[in-house]
Amino acid sequence: MARRKLPARAQVILTPMILSLLMSGVVSAVATLTATGLAPGVTGTILHAWGLSYVIACPTAIVVLPLVRRIVGLLVESPA
């Protein structure tokens, strides 16, 4: 049985949500491990930092992504 997909208009919100989820996770992990090393309880510290950074990153990505697309459009030639 095929899964139903979201409508195309959901891409405007879903793309920055997923991008910011992945990016904030990687950045939080790297920053936390750099600051603390593999200390006891580091996983909880990373998850806490990730949660906080995602709350900031997701709305920022939703607001900024249209601007980024315009800037990229100015720098990259459109397909034929």
PyMOL Python script that loads the backbone (N, CA, C, O; Angstrom):
from pymol import cmd

cmd.read_pdbstr("""\
ATOM      1  N   MET A   1       0.835  -1.170   0.000  1.00  0.00           N
ATOM      2  CA  MET A   1       0.000   0.000   0.000  1.00  0.00           C
ATOM      3  C   MET A   1       0.889   1.246   0.000  1.00  0.00           C
ATOM      4  O   MET A   1       1.786   1.366   0.835  1.00  0.00           O
ATOM      5  N   ALA A   2       0.651   2.154  -0.914  1.00  0.00           N
ATOM      6  CA  ALA A   2       1.439   3.378  -1.028  1.00  0.00           C
ATOM      7  C   ALA A   2       1.041   4.374   0.052  1.00  0.00           C
ATOM      8  O   ALA A   2      -0.137   4.531   0.373  1.00  0.00           O
ATOM      9  N   ARG A   3       2.029   5.031   0.596  1.00  0.00           N
ATOM     10  CA  ARG A   3       1.758   6.070   1.592  1.00  0.00           C
ATOM     11  C   ARG A   3       1.308   7.337   0.895  1.00  0.00           C
ATOM     12  O   ARG A   3       1.784   7.675  -0.189  1.00  0.00           O
ATOM     13  N   ARG A   4       0.396   8.020   1.525  1.00  0.00           N
ATOM     14  CA  ARG A   4      -0.046   9.303   0.986  1.00  0.00           C
ATOM     15  C   ARG A   4       1.026  10.342   1.251  1.00  0.00           C
ATOM     16  O   ARG A   4       1.654  10.345   2.310  1.00  0.00           O
ATOM     17  N   LYS A   5       1.227  11.200   0.310  1.00  0.00           N
ATOM     18  CA  LYS A   5       2.214  12.255   0.448  1.00  0.00           C
ATOM     19  C   LYS A   5       1.511  13.571   0.771  1.00  0.00           C
ATOM     20  O   LYS A   5       0.322  13.754   0.512  1.00  0.00           O
ATOM     21  N   LEU A   6       2.284  14.462   1.337  1.00  0.00           N
ATOM     22  CA  LEU A   6       1.773  15.799   1.609  1.00  0.00           C
ATOM     23  C   LEU A   6       1.622  16.556   0.296  1.00  0.00           C
ATOM     24  O   LEU A   6       2.294  16.234  -0.684  1.00  0.00           O
ATOM     25  N   PRO A   7       0.758  17.546   0.264  1.00  0.00           N
ATOM     26  CA  PRO A   7       0.632  18.344  -0.966  1.00  0.00           C
ATOM     27  C   PRO A   7       1.904  19.155  -1.223  1.00  0.00           C
ATOM     28  O   PRO A   7       2.681  19.415  -0.304  1.00  0.00           O
ATOM     29  N   ALA A   8       2.105  19.546  -2.471  1.00  0.00           N
ATOM     30  CA  ALA A   8       3.319  20.260  -2.876  1.00  0.00           C
ATOM     31  C   ALA A   8       3.525  21.541  -2.072  1.00  0.00           C
ATOM     32  O   ALA A   8       4.667  21.929  -1.828  1.00  0.00           O
ATOM     33  N   ARG A   9       2.462  22.198  -1.661  1.00  0.00           N
ATOM     34  CA  ARG A   9       2.599  23.460  -0.918  1.00  0.00           C
ATOM     35  C   ARG A   9       3.261  23.264   0.451  1.00  0.00           C
ATOM     36  O   ARG A   9       3.738  24.230   1.048  1.00  0.00           O
ATOM     37  N   ALA A  10       3.295  22.038   0.945  1.00  0.00           N
ATOM     38  CA  ALA A  10       3.936  21.753   2.233  1.00  0.00           C
ATOM     39  C   ALA A  10       5.452  21.872   2.147  1.00  0.00           C
ATOM     40  O   ALA A  10       6.126  21.993   3.170  1.00  0.00           O
ATOM     41  N   GLN A  11       5.984  21.839   0.942  1.00  0.00           N
ATOM     42  CA  GLN A  11       7.432  21.910   0.751  1.00  0.00           C
ATOM     43  C   GLN A  11       7.995  23.226   1.291  1.00  0.00           C
ATOM     44  O   GLN A  11       9.132  23.264   1.761  1.00  0.00           O
ATOM     45  N   VAL A  12       7.221  24.291   1.227  1.00  0.00           N
ATOM     46  CA  VAL A  12       7.681  25.612   1.680  1.00  0.00           C
ATOM     47  C   VAL A  12       8.034  25.588   3.173  1.00  0.00           C
ATOM     48  O   VAL A  12       8.969  26.268   3.594  1.00  0.00           O
ATOM     49  N   ILE A  13       7.309  24.826   3.960  1.00  0.00           N
ATOM     50  CA  ILE A  13       7.567  24.731   5.395  1.00  0.00           C
ATOM     51  C   ILE A  13       8.432  23.509   5.728  1.00  0.00           C
ATOM     52  O   ILE A  13       9.309  23.583   6.588  1.00  0.00           O
ATOM     53  N   LEU A  14       8.183  22.397   5.048  1.00  0.00           N
ATOM     54  CA  LEU A  14       8.874  21.146   5.374  1.00  0.00           C
ATOM     55  C   LEU A  14      10.375  21.198   5.069  1.00  0.00           C
ATOM     56  O   LEU A  14      11.180  20.654   5.825  1.00  0.00           O
ATOM     57  N   THR A  15      10.748  21.844   3.978  1.00  0.00           N
ATOM     58  CA  THR A  15      12.170  21.928   3.623  1.00  0.00           C
ATOM     59  C   THR A  15      12.988  22.626   4.712  1.00  0.00           C
ATOM     60  O   THR A  15      13.970  22.051   5.182  1.00  0.00           O
ATOM     61  N   PRO A  16      12.623  23.840   5.130  1.00  0.00           N
ATOM     62  CA  PRO A  16      13.425  24.462   6.194  1.00  0.00           C
ATOM     63  C   PRO A  16      13.317  23.735   7.533  1.00  0.00           C
ATOM     64  O   PRO A  16      14.258  23.772   8.326  1.00  0.00           O
ATOM     65  N   MET A  17      12.190  23.076   7.801  1.00  0.00           N
ATOM     66  CA  MET A  17      12.062  22.325   9.056  1.00  0.00           C
ATOM     67  C   MET A  17      13.076  21.182   9.107  1.00  0.00           C
ATOM     68  O   MET A  17      13.773  21.007  10.107  1.00  0.00           O
ATOM     69  N   ILE A  18      13.151  20.416   8.034  1.00  0.00           N
ATOM     70  CA  ILE A  18      14.060  19.270   7.998  1.00  0.00           C
ATOM     71  C   ILE A  18      15.510  19.736   7.923  1.00  0.00           C
ATOM     72  O   ILE A  18      16.380  19.186   8.598  1.00  0.00           O
ATOM     73  N   LEU A  19      15.766  20.750   7.103  1.00  0.00           N
ATOM     74  CA  LEU A  19      17.125  21.273   6.989  1.00  0.00           C
ATOM     75  C   LEU A  19      17.627  21.790   8.329  1.00  0.00           C
ATOM     76  O   LEU A  19      18.750  21.481   8.729  1.00  0.00           O
ATOM     77  N   SER A  20      16.813  22.570   9.025  1.00  0.00           N
ATOM     78  CA  SER A  20      17.246  23.121  10.309  1.00  0.00           C
ATOM     79  C   SER A  20      17.360  22.031  11.371  1.00  0.00           C
ATOM     80  O   SER A  20      18.203  22.131  12.263  1.00  0.00           O
ATOM     81  N   LEU A  21      16.533  21.001  11.295  1.00  0.00           N
ATOM     82  CA  LEU A  21      16.636  19.884  12.232  1.00  0.00           C
ATOM     83  C   LEU A  21      17.989  19.194  12.089  1.00  0.00           C
ATOM     84  O   LEU A  21      18.675  18.946  13.081  1.00  0.00           O
ATOM     85  N   LEU A  22      18.368  18.887  10.851  1.00  0.00           N
ATOM     86  CA  LEU A  22      19.640  18.208  10.609  1.00  0.00           C
ATOM     87  C   LEU A  22      20.834  19.110  10.914  1.00  0.00           C
ATOM     88  O   LEU A  22      21.784  18.683  11.569  1.00  0.00           O
ATOM     89  N   MET A  23      20.787  20.343  10.445  1.00  0.00           N
ATOM     90  CA  MET A  23      21.911  21.250  10.642  1.00  0.00           C
ATOM     91  C   MET A  23      22.107  21.596  12.116  1.00  0.00           C
ATOM     92  O   MET A  23      23.238  21.595  12.602  1.00  0.00           O
ATOM     93  N   SER A  24      21.032  21.888  12.828  1.00  0.00           N
ATOM     94  CA  SER A  24      21.175  22.232  14.244  1.00  0.00           C
ATOM     95  C   SER A  24      21.680  21.036  15.046  1.00  0.00           C
ATOM     96  O   SER A  24      22.417  21.206  16.017  1.00  0.00           O
ATOM     97  N   GLY A  25      21.288  19.833  14.645  1.00  0.00           N
ATOM     98  CA  GLY A  25      21.782  18.631  15.320  1.00  0.00           C
ATOM     99  C   GLY A  25      23.270  18.434  15.140  1.00  0.00           C
ATOM    100  O   GLY A  25      23.987  18.147  16.099  1.00  0.00           O
ATOM    101  N   VAL A  26      23.734  18.586  13.914  1.00  0.00           N
ATOM    102  CA  VAL A  26      25.166  18.420  13.641  1.00  0.00           C
ATOM    103  C   VAL A  26      25.976  19.498  14.350  1.00  0.00           C
ATOM    104  O   VAL A  26      26.983  19.200  14.991  1.00  0.00           O
ATOM    105  N   VAL A  27      25.539  20.747  14.236  1.00  0.00           N
ATOM    106  CA  VAL A  27      26.281  21.850  14.850  1.00  0.00           C
ATOM    107  C   VAL A  27      26.281  21.717  16.375  1.00  0.00           C
ATOM    108  O   VAL A  27      27.308  21.948  17.014  1.00  0.00           O
ATOM    109  N   SER A  28      25.151  21.353  16.957  1.00  0.00           N
ATOM    110  CA  SER A  28      25.079  21.176  18.411  1.00  0.00           C
ATOM    111  C   SER A  28      26.009  20.065  18.881  1.00  0.00           C
ATOM    112  O   SER A  28      26.696  20.207  19.892  1.00  0.00           O
ATOM    113  N   ALA A  29      26.026  18.966  18.144  1.00  0.00           N
ATOM    114  CA  ALA A  29      26.889  17.844  18.522  1.00  0.00           C
ATOM    115  C   ALA A  29      28.360  18.231  18.429  1.00  0.00           C
ATOM    116  O   ALA A  29      29.136  17.953  19.343  1.00  0.00           O
ATOM    117  N   VAL A  30      28.741  18.864  17.337  1.00  0.00           N
ATOM    118  CA  VAL A  30      30.143  19.258  17.161  1.00  0.00           C
ATOM    119  C   VAL A  30      30.559  20.270  18.229  1.00  0.00           C
ATOM    120  O   VAL A  30      31.618  20.132  18.842  1.00  0.00           O
ATOM    121  N   ALA A  31      29.730  21.279  18.448  1.00  0.00           N
ATOM    122  CA  ALA A  31      30.073  22.314  19.436  1.00  0.00           C
ATOM    123  C   ALA A  31      30.149  21.731  20.845  1.00  0.00           C
ATOM    124  O   ALA A  31      31.057  22.063  21.606  1.00  0.00           O
ATOM    125  N   THR A  32      29.202  20.866  21.194  1.00  0.00           N
ATOM    126  CA  THR A  32      29.195  20.271  22.535  1.00  0.00           C
ATOM    127  C   THR A  32      30.388  19.353  22.726  1.00  0.00           C
ATOM    128  O   THR A  32      31.052  19.407  23.761  1.00  0.00           O
ATOM    129  N   LEU A  33      30.666  18.512  21.742  1.00  0.00           N
ATOM    130  CA  LEU A  33      31.810  17.600  21.862  1.00  0.00           C
ATOM    131  C   LEU A  33      33.129  18.355  21.884  1.00  0.00           C
ATOM    132  O   LEU A  33      34.065  17.943  22.570  1.00  0.00           O
ATOM    133  N   THR A  34      33.215  19.449  21.149  1.00  0.00           N
ATOM    134  CA  THR A  34      34.431  20.268  21.168  1.00  0.00           C
ATOM    135  C   THR A  34      34.624  20.897  22.543  1.00  0.00           C
ATOM    136  O   THR A  34      35.744  20.969  23.048  1.00  0.00           O
ATOM    137  N   ALA A  35      33.537  21.346  23.139  1.00  0.00           N
ATOM    138  CA  ALA A  35      33.626  22.022  24.440  1.00  0.00           C
ATOM    139  C   ALA A  35      33.829  21.059  25.604  1.00  0.00           C
ATOM    140  O   ALA A  35      34.554  21.370  26.549  1.00  0.00           O
ATOM    141  N   THR A  36      33.188  19.882  25.539  1.00  0.00           N
ATOM    142  CA  THR A  36      33.206  18.991  26.703  1.00  0.00           C
ATOM    143  C   THR A  36      33.966  17.694  26.479  1.00  0.00           C
ATOM    144  O   THR A  36      34.368  17.046  27.445  1.00  0.00           O
ATOM    145  N   GLY A  37      34.171  17.304  25.237  1.00  0.00           N
ATOM    146  CA  GLY A  37      34.752  16.000  24.953  1.00  0.00           C
ATOM    147  C   GLY A  37      33.720  14.908  25.251  1.00  0.00           C
ATOM    148  O   GLY A  37      32.528  15.186  25.382  1.00  0.00           O
ATOM    149  N   LEU A  38      34.181  13.697  25.355  1.00  0.00           N
ATOM    150  CA  LEU A  38      33.275  12.577  25.630  1.00  0.00           C
ATOM    151  C   LEU A  38      33.075  12.420  27.139  1.00  0.00           C
ATOM    152  O   LEU A  38      33.364  11.367  27.708  1.00  0.00           O
ATOM    153  N   ALA A  39      32.588  13.459  27.763  1.00  0.00           N
ATOM    154  CA  ALA A  39      32.344  13.461  29.203  1.00  0.00           C
ATOM    155  C   ALA A  39      31.101  12.643  29.529  1.00  0.00           C
ATOM    156  O   ALA A  39      30.255  12.440  28.658  1.00  0.00           O
ATOM    157  N   PRO A  40      30.977  12.176  30.749  1.00  0.00           N
ATOM    158  CA  PRO A  40      29.758  11.480  31.150  1.00  0.00           C
ATOM    159  C   PRO A  40      28.544  12.406  30.994  1.00  0.00           C
ATOM    160  O   PRO A  40      28.598  13.577  31.371  1.00  0.00           O
ATOM    161  N   GLY A  41      27.473  11.882  30.447  1.00  0.00           N
ATOM    162  CA  GLY A  41      26.255  12.666  30.260  1.00  0.00           C
ATOM    163  C   GLY A  41      26.267  13.567  29.042  1.00  0.00           C
ATOM    164  O   GLY A  41      25.392  14.419  28.890  1.00  0.00           O
ATOM    165  N   VAL A  42      27.253  13.385  28.169  1.00  0.00           N
ATOM    166  CA  VAL A  42      27.367  14.261  27.006  1.00  0.00           C
ATOM    167  C   VAL A  42      26.171  14.111  26.059  1.00  0.00           C
ATOM    168  O   VAL A  42      25.783  15.076  25.401  1.00  0.00           O
ATOM    169  N   THR A  43      25.597  12.931  25.987  1.00  0.00           N
ATOM    170  CA  THR A  43      24.450  12.728  25.104  1.00  0.00           C
ATOM    171  C   THR A  43      23.284  13.623  25.516  1.00  0.00           C
ATOM    172  O   THR A  43      22.654  14.254  24.667  1.00  0.00           O
ATOM    173  N   GLY A  44      23.001  13.679  26.799  1.00  0.00           N
ATOM    174  CA  GLY A  44      21.935  14.546  27.287  1.00  0.00           C
ATOM    175  C   GLY A  44      22.239  16.019  27.036  1.00  0.00           C
ATOM    176  O   GLY A  44      21.344  16.801  26.716  1.00  0.00           O
ATOM    177  N   THR A  45      23.504  16.387  27.183  1.00  0.00           N
ATOM    178  CA  THR A  45      23.912  17.766  26.930  1.00  0.00           C
ATOM    179  C   THR A  45      23.723  18.118  25.457  1.00  0.00           C
ATOM    180  O   THR A  45      23.246  19.205  25.130  1.00  0.00           O
ATOM    181  N   ILE A  46      24.098  17.197  24.571  1.00  0.00           N
ATOM    182  CA  ILE A  46      23.915  17.414  23.132  1.00  0.00           C
ATOM    183  C   ILE A  46      22.432  17.549  22.809  1.00  0.00           C
ATOM    184  O   ILE A  46      22.043  18.457  22.075  1.00  0.00           O
ATOM    185  N   LEU A  47      21.611  16.674  23.340  1.00  0.00           N
ATOM    186  CA  LEU A  47      20.173  16.725  23.047  1.00  0.00           C
ATOM    187  C   LEU A  47      19.538  18.016  23.566  1.00  0.00           C
ATOM    188  O   LEU A  47      18.661  18.584  22.916  1.00  0.00           O
ATOM    189  N   HIS A  48      19.979  18.472  24.727  1.00  0.00           N
ATOM    190  CA  HIS A  48      19.471  19.737  25.267  1.00  0.00           C
ATOM    191  C   HIS A  48      19.867  20.898  24.359  1.00  0.00           C
ATOM    192  O   HIS A  48      19.040  21.749  24.032  1.00  0.00           O
ATOM    193  N   ALA A  49      21.134  20.929  23.957  1.00  0.00           N
ATOM    194  CA  ALA A  49      21.612  21.991  23.070  1.00  0.00           C
ATOM    195  C   ALA A  49      20.898  21.928  21.725  1.00  0.00           C
ATOM    196  O   ALA A  49      20.567  22.964  21.149  1.00  0.00           O
ATOM    197  N   TRP A  50      20.659  20.719  21.223  1.00  0.00           N
ATOM    198  CA  TRP A  50      19.980  20.539  19.950  1.00  0.00           C
ATOM    199  C   TRP A  50      18.548  21.068  20.023  1.00  0.00           C
ATOM    200  O   TRP A  50      18.094  21.767  19.118  1.00  0.00           O
ATOM    201  N   GLY A  51      17.851  20.738  21.085  1.00  0.00           N
ATOM    202  CA  GLY A  51      16.479  21.222  21.243  1.00  0.00           C
ATOM    203  C   GLY A  51      16.412  22.733  21.271  1.00  0.00           C
ATOM    204  O   GLY A  51      15.559  23.334  20.619  1.00  0.00           O
ATOM    205  N   LEU A  52      17.305  23.347  22.020  1.00  0.00           N
ATOM    206  CA  LEU A  52      17.324  24.804  22.107  1.00  0.00           C
ATOM    207  C   LEU A  52      17.675  25.432  20.761  1.00  0.00           C
ATOM    208  O   LEU A  52      17.049  26.406  20.342  1.00  0.00           O
ATOM    209  N   SER A  53      18.672  24.874  20.090  1.00  0.00           N
ATOM    210  CA  SER A  53      19.080  25.462  18.813  1.00  0.00           C
ATOM    211  C   SER A  53      18.019  25.256  17.735  1.00  0.00           C
ATOM    212  O   SER A  53      17.869  26.102  16.853  1.00  0.00           O
ATOM    213  N   TYR A  54      17.285  24.151  17.790  1.00  0.00           N
ATOM    214  CA  TYR A  54      16.237  23.923  16.790  1.00  0.00           C
ATOM    215  C   TYR A  54      15.104  24.930  16.939  1.00  0.00           C
ATOM    216  O   TYR A  54      14.534  25.377  15.944  1.00  0.00           O
ATOM    217  N   VAL A  55      14.779  25.286  18.169  1.00  0.00           N
ATOM    218  CA  VAL A  55      13.725  26.275  18.411  1.00  0.00           C
ATOM    219  C   VAL A  55      14.093  27.609  17.757  1.00  0.00           C
ATOM    220  O   VAL A  55      13.214  28.357  17.329  1.00  0.00           O
ATOM    221  N   ILE A  56      15.374  27.901  17.682  1.00  0.00           N
ATOM    222  CA  ILE A  56      15.837  29.129  17.037  1.00  0.00           C
ATOM    223  C   ILE A  56      16.033  28.918  15.532  1.00  0.00           C
ATOM    224  O   ILE A  56      15.661  29.774  14.730  1.00  0.00           O
ATOM    225  N   ALA A  57      16.611  27.788  15.157  1.00  0.00           N
ATOM    226  CA  ALA A  57      16.972  27.535  13.758  1.00  0.00           C
ATOM    227  C   ALA A  57      15.773  27.356  12.846  1.00  0.00           C
ATOM    228  O   ALA A  57      15.797  27.842  11.716  1.00  0.00           O
ATOM    229  N   CYS A  58      14.738  26.687  13.286  1.00  0.00           N
ATOM    230  CA  CYS A  58      13.597  26.395  12.419  1.00  0.00           C
ATOM    231  C   CYS A  58      12.871  27.664  11.978  1.00  0.00           C
ATOM    232  O   CYS A  58      12.712  27.868  10.775  1.00  0.00           O
ATOM    233  N   PRO A  59      12.428  28.519  12.887  1.00  0.00           N
ATOM    234  CA  PRO A  59      11.770  29.745  12.420  1.00  0.00           C
ATOM    235  C   PRO A  59      12.705  30.636  11.599  1.00  0.00           C
ATOM    236  O   PRO A  59      12.273  31.295  10.653  1.00  0.00           O
ATOM    237  N   THR A  60      13.993  30.651  11.969  1.00  0.00           N
ATOM    238  CA  THR A  60      14.951  31.444  11.204  1.00  0.00           C
ATOM    239  C   THR A  60      15.046  30.927   9.778  1.00  0.00           C
ATOM    240  O   THR A  60      15.043  31.714   8.831  1.00  0.00           O
ATOM    241  N   ALA A  61      15.130  29.617   9.615  1.00  0.00           N
ATOM    242  CA  ALA A  61      15.223  29.028   8.275  1.00  0.00           C
ATOM    243  C   ALA A  61      13.962  29.305   7.461  1.00  0.00           C
ATOM    244  O   ALA A  61      14.049  29.576   6.264  1.00  0.00           O
ATOM    245  N   ILE A  62      12.807  29.242   8.087  1.00  0.00           N
ATOM    246  CA  ILE A  62      11.554  29.506   7.374  1.00  0.00           C
ATOM    247  C   ILE A  62      11.531  30.945   6.863  1.00  0.00           C
ATOM    248  O   ILE A  62      11.085  31.202   5.745  1.00  0.00           O
ATOM    249  N   VAL A  63      12.008  31.871   7.671  1.00  0.00           N
ATOM    250  CA  VAL A  63      12.000  33.288   7.289  1.00  0.00           C
ATOM    251  C   VAL A  63      13.096  33.595   6.269  1.00  0.00           C
ATOM    252  O   VAL A  63      12.867  34.354   5.327  1.00  0.00           O
ATOM    253  N   VAL A  64      14.277  33.017   6.445  1.00  0.00           N
ATOM    254  CA  VAL A  64      15.444  33.376   5.640  1.00  0.00           C
ATOM    255  C   VAL A  64      15.508  32.625   4.315  1.00  0.00           C
ATOM    256  O   VAL A  64      16.095  33.141   3.364  1.00  0.00           O
ATOM    257  N   LEU A  65      14.936  31.444   4.213  1.00  0.00           N
ATOM    258  CA  LEU A  65      15.069  30.629   3.005  1.00  0.00           C
ATOM    259  C   LEU A  65      14.609  31.342   1.731  1.00  0.00           C
ATOM    260  O   LEU A  65      15.289  31.218   0.713  1.00  0.00           O
ATOM    261  N   PRO A  66      13.505  32.074   1.728  1.00  0.00           N
ATOM    262  CA  PRO A  66      13.144  32.791   0.488  1.00  0.00           C
ATOM    263  C   PRO A  66      14.221  33.805   0.053  1.00  0.00           C
ATOM    264  O   PRO A  66      14.486  33.955  -1.140  1.00  0.00           O
ATOM    265  N   LEU A  67      14.829  34.487   1.008  1.00  0.00           N
ATOM    266  CA  LEU A  67      15.907  35.419   0.694  1.00  0.00           C
ATOM    267  C   LEU A  67      17.101  34.671   0.109  1.00  0.00           C
ATOM    268  O   LEU A  67      17.700  35.116  -0.870  1.00  0.00           O
ATOM    269  N   VAL A  68      17.440  33.544   0.707  1.00  0.00           N
ATOM    270  CA  VAL A  68      18.554  32.736   0.211  1.00  0.00           C
ATOM    271  C   VAL A  68      18.278  32.273  -1.217  1.00  0.00           C
ATOM    272  O   VAL A  68      19.176  32.293  -2.059  1.00  0.00           O
ATOM    273  N   ARG A  69      17.054  31.859  -1.495  1.00  0.00           N
ATOM    274  CA  ARG A  69      16.696  31.426  -2.861  1.00  0.00           C
ATOM    275  C   ARG A  69      16.855  32.579  -3.854  1.00  0.00           C
ATOM    276  O   ARG A  69      17.323  32.366  -4.972  1.00  0.00           O
ATOM    277  N   ARG A  70      16.472  33.797  -3.459  1.00  0.00           N
ATOM    278  CA  ARG A  70      16.631  34.956  -4.341  1.00  0.00           C
ATOM    279  C   ARG A  70      18.105  35.254  -4.596  1.00  0.00           C
ATOM    280  O   ARG A  70      18.498  35.539  -5.728  1.00  0.00           O
ATOM    281  N   ILE A  71      18.910  35.188  -3.556  1.00  0.00           N
ATOM    282  CA  ILE A  71      20.345  35.440  -3.711  1.00  0.00           C
ATOM    283  C   ILE A  71      20.971  34.396  -4.638  1.00  0.00           C
ATOM    284  O   ILE A  71      21.755  34.734  -5.525  1.00  0.00           O
ATOM    285  N   VAL A  72      20.619  33.134  -4.426  1.00  0.00           N
ATOM    286  CA  VAL A  72      21.148  32.064  -5.284  1.00  0.00           C
ATOM    287  C   VAL A  72      20.677  32.276  -6.719  1.00  0.00           C
ATOM    288  O   VAL A  72      21.435  32.046  -7.661  1.00  0.00           O
ATOM    289  N   GLY A  73      19.433  32.714  -6.890  1.00  0.00           N
ATOM    290  CA  GLY A  73      18.916  32.995  -8.234  1.00  0.00           C
ATOM    291  C   GLY A  73      19.699  34.079  -8.947  1.00  0.00           C
ATOM    292  O   GLY A  73      19.821  34.052 -10.172  1.00  0.00           O
ATOM    293  N   LEU A  74      20.236  35.041  -8.190  1.00  0.00           N
ATOM    294  CA  LEU A  74      21.048  36.090  -8.779  1.00  0.00           C
ATOM    295  C   LEU A  74      22.452  35.583  -9.157  1.00  0.00           C
ATOM    296  O   LEU A  74      23.099  36.130 -10.050  1.00  0.00           O
ATOM    297  N   LEU A  75      22.900  34.551  -8.475  1.00  0.00           N
ATOM    298  CA  LEU A  75      24.258  34.055  -8.692  1.00  0.00           C
ATOM    299  C   LEU A  75      24.345  32.871  -9.653  1.00  0.00           C
ATOM    300  O   LEU A  75      25.410  32.591 -10.202  1.00  0.00           O
ATOM    301  N   VAL A  76      23.231  32.182  -9.852  1.00  0.00           N
ATOM    302  CA  VAL A  76      23.247  30.954 -10.653  1.00  0.00           C
ATOM    303  C   VAL A  76      22.365  31.140 -11.882  1.00  0.00           C
ATOM    304  O   VAL A  76      21.256  31.668 -11.795  1.00  0.00           O
ATOM    305  N   GLU A  77      22.870  30.702 -13.015  1.00  0.00           N
ATOM    306  CA  GLU A  77      22.121  30.796 -14.259  1.00  0.00           C
ATOM    307  C   GLU A  77      20.918  29.863 -14.216  1.00  0.00           C
ATOM    308  O   GLU A  77      21.034  28.719 -13.778  1.00  0.00           O
ATOM    309  N   SER A  78      19.769  30.343 -14.667  1.00  0.00           N
ATOM    310  CA  SER A  78      18.555  29.544 -14.698  1.00  0.00           C
ATOM    311  C   SER A  78      18.673  28.450 -15.756  1.00  0.00           C
ATOM    312  O   SER A  78      19.306  28.652 -16.792  1.00  0.00           O
ATOM    313  N   PRO A  79      18.057  27.273 -15.494  1.00  0.00           N
ATOM    314  CA  PRO A  79      18.092  26.215 -16.511  1.00  0.00           C
ATOM    315  C   PRO A  79      17.326  26.649 -17.764  1.00  0.00           C
ATOM    316  O   PRO A  79      16.411  27.470 -17.698  1.00  0.00           O
ATOM    317  N   ALA A  80      17.712  26.091 -18.876  1.00  0.00           N
ATOM    318  CA  ALA A  80      17.092  26.461 -20.170  1.00  0.00           C
ATOM    319  C   ALA A  80      15.637  26.130 -20.236  1.00  0.00           C
ATOM    320  O   ALA A  80      14.992  26.382 -21.254  1.00  0.00           O
TER     321      ALA A  80
END
""", "prot")
cmd.dss("prot")
cmd.show_as("cartoon", "prot")
cmd.util.cbc("prot")
cmd.orient("prot")
